[in-house]
Amino acid sequence: MLLAAIATATDRIRLGTSVTVLSTNDPVRLYHEFATLDAVSNGRAQIVLGRASATESFPLFGYDLADYERLFEEKLDLFVRLQRDESVTWSGTVRSPLVAQRLHPRMRAGGIPTWIGVGGSPNSVIRAARYGLPLMLAIIGGRPQRFAGHVDLYLRALDQVGHPVQPIGQHSLGLVADTDDEAVETWWRYWQPVVARLAEERGFYKPDRRRYEAEIDHGALFVGSPETVARKIATMARDLRLSRFDLKYDIMHLPREARARTIELLGSEVAPRVRELLAKETTHV
């Protein structure tokens, strides 16, 4: 509903999800929702599908966490079939079967851009390659370069199953401000209490200033001035062979002004600078 509302107020921006937890969604309902979104936005819809790094939705919708892998595998198979085939006959163990079913409204031929979100599982990397779908690396902590092995695995798997090379993206947290100091202090003020609560709930590391600054310098936080963030994105594009970078800046309670300034600087300064830094290379974000 939110993406549809955005579609009515915009003309050019792409409309998609940071991650849609397919495991606890119904593929038929999801297809209908995104087919409708794609139609009302004149072909601007896309989606990132994931298994879920948090598990709250499983008991909420009556699913057994023991079926974690099977739920995603079967539902992904059905969702891809619905996009690629005009008429679908399908059966599995996680929902009722379909017999010669053709859904309306139809997506465009071949479906909308569909990425597989991966948080570190090699099996998820291979699954994305098996279906010939683009790979989105969800990197929220630690050195992003540790995912280079996943990129190599993905490209090898694509080649082995006979699919052409697909785009690779990275999704990480951060904030862009006019100066490094402003960005660092603003993000710390709102990021620290969120991560502190998550540390208690899910066993994450407790945030401290030293580790926070290390994540900015060498890790997965993209926090700083336009030049600082652009150079870090360009480095990741080279090291991980990226063609897309998504910045999640909307952390809880972050002021609207800081969000709006991040959007403005990303479009007016960061993106052009990244393209300039990568202009002579084969990888472009």
Secondary structure, 3 states (H helix, E strand, C coil): CHHHHHHHHCCCCCECCCCEEHHHCCHHHHHHHHHHHHHHCCCCECEEEECCCCCCHHHHCCCCHHHHHHHHHHHHHHHHHHHHCCCEEECCCCCCCEEEECCCCCCCCCCCCEEEEECCCHHHHHHHHHCCCCEEEECCCCCHHHHHHHHHHHHHHHHHHCCCCCCEEEEEEEEECCCHHHHHHHHHHHHHHHHHHHHHHHCCCCCCHHHHHHHHHCCCEEEECHHHHHHHHHHHHHHHCCCEEEEECCCCCCCHHHHHHHHHHHHHHHHHHHHHHCCCCCCCC
